[in-house]
Amino acid sequence: MIPSGRVFIAYGLEEEIEDPIVLNWDGVFLEEVVFWYELEFDEDSIMHLAELLHLKYAEEIIESLDEAGDNDELSTFKAQDVWMANMINKLNMRVQ
């Protein structure tokens, strides 16, 4: 099991890391869960991968993606970024 006290810093290789985004374990894998969803992995496969990685919020992420897709909330990259930031905040994935 992943210890809850660990934190991870997400950054791009070409970005400044003076003000990094510090995420918990689930936050690090949020983009991956979204990627699996976009690749149209079936829900059982996503949940299996989430279980192997000890991810707590995969089901909530899938439900939110379904709802956002139905409401056309993911139609642009900017909208996707907003959704991602909202999920990080909603599920407390950012370490303060």
C-alpha positions in Angstrom: 0.0 0.0 0.0 1.2 3.5 -0.8 1.9 5.5 2.4 -0.4 8.5 2.7 2.4 10.8 3.8 4.2 10.8 0.5 3.9 13.7 -1.9 4.9 14.0 -5.6 5.8 17.0 -7.7 4.3 17.2 -11.2 6.2 19.2 -13.8 7.1 19.2 -17.4 10.8 19.0 -18.4 10.6 22.3 -20.3 8.7 24.2 -17.5 10.0 26.1 -14.6 9.6 24.3 -11.3 9.9 27.3 -9.0 6.2 26.9 -8.0 5.6 23.2 -8.5 2.2 21.5 -8.3 2.6 19.0 -5.4 0.1 16.1 -5.6 -0.7 13.0 -3.6 -0.5 9.6 -5.2 -4.0 9.8 -6.7 -3.3 13.2 -8.1 -0.3 12.0 -9.9 -2.4 9.4 -11.7 -5.4 11.6 -12.5 -4.2 12.2 -16.1 -3.5 8.5 -16.6 -7.0 7.6 -15.5 -8.4 10.2 -17.9 -6.1 8.8 -20.7 -7.4 5.3 -20.1 -10.9 6.6 -20.3 -10.2 8.5 -23.5 -8.7 5.3 -25.0 -12.1 3.7 -24.3 -10.8 1.1 -21.8 -13.9 -0.5 -20.3 -14.7 0.5 -16.7 -13.6 -2.9 -15.3 -10.2 -2.6 -16.9 -9.7 0.9 -15.5 -10.9 -0.2 -12.0 -8.5 -3.2 -12.2 -5.6 -0.9 -13.0 -6.7 1.5 -10.3 -6.8 -1.3 -7.8 -3.3 -2.4 -8.7 -2.0 1.1 -8.2 -4.0 1.7 -5.0 -6.0 4.6 -6.5 -8.9 5.6 -4.3 -10.9 7.9 -6.7 -11.0 6.1 -10.0 -14.8 5.4 -9.8 -15.5 9.1 -9.0 -13.3 10.2 -11.9 -15.0 7.9 -14.3 -18.5 9.2 -13.2 -17.3 12.8 -13.5 -15.9 12.1 -17.0 -19.2 10.5 -18.1 -21.2 13.5 -16.7 -18.8 16.0 -18.2 -18.9 14.3 -21.6 -22.7 14.2 -21.5 -22.7 18.0 -20.8 -20.1 18.8 -23.4 -17.7 20.1 -20.7 -14.6 18.5 -22.3 -14.8 19.8 -25.8 -11.7 22.0 -25.7 -8.2 21.7 -24.2 -9.0 24.6 -22.0 -12.2 23.0 -20.8 -10.3 19.8 -20.1 -7.7 21.8 -18.0 -10.5 23.4 -16.0 -12.1 19.9 -15.4 -8.8 18.5 -14.3 -8.1 21.4 -11.9 -11.6 21.0 -10.5 -11.1 17.3 -9.9 -7.8 17.9 -8.2 -9.5 20.4 -5.8 -12.7 18.3 -5.4 -10.8 15.1 -4.4 -8.1 16.9 -2.4 -5.3 15.7 -4.6 -3.1 18.8 -4.1 -0.8 18.8 -1.1 -0.7 22.2 0.6 
